[in-house]
Amino acid sequence: MNRKTFIKKTAGAMLVALPVASFIACSSSDDGTATPMLPEEDPQAEADCGANGTNSSIGGNHGHTLVVSKADVAAGAEKTYSIQGSSGHDHTVTLTAANFTTLMNNSAISVVSSNDDSHTHSISVSCA
């Protein structure tokens, strides 16, 4: 049994055993009424930058890489990264203290690389 199947079966058992109010999350429909949100429906439910580090996505990528470690997130200090990777040229990207605070709160950020080699890259950093 894979993890997703296990969670679905466990959640189904919880539905039978628990009152609905005990697992309703803060989500709403267009009519303003609350709707249940089970843990497996929340894509960020297990994402935790402080515990797991981050994932990065670089738009228009041609070999660049960005690794933001959980230690960097925990430190929370502004830091400039080289994203050259296997590309033939370098770019830098700076994450501010405010960016790290956002990541520590398990929310994604978007930044833009420096304008090295006459172009930039949009970069998204999310929690792993």
Secondary structure, DSSP 8 states (H G I E B T S, - for coil): --HHHHHHHHHHHHHHHS-GGGS--S-B-TTS-B----GGG-TTSS--HHHH-EEEEETT-SS------HHHHHH---EEEE--TTSSS--EEEE-HHHHHHHHTT--EEEE---GGG---EEEEEE-
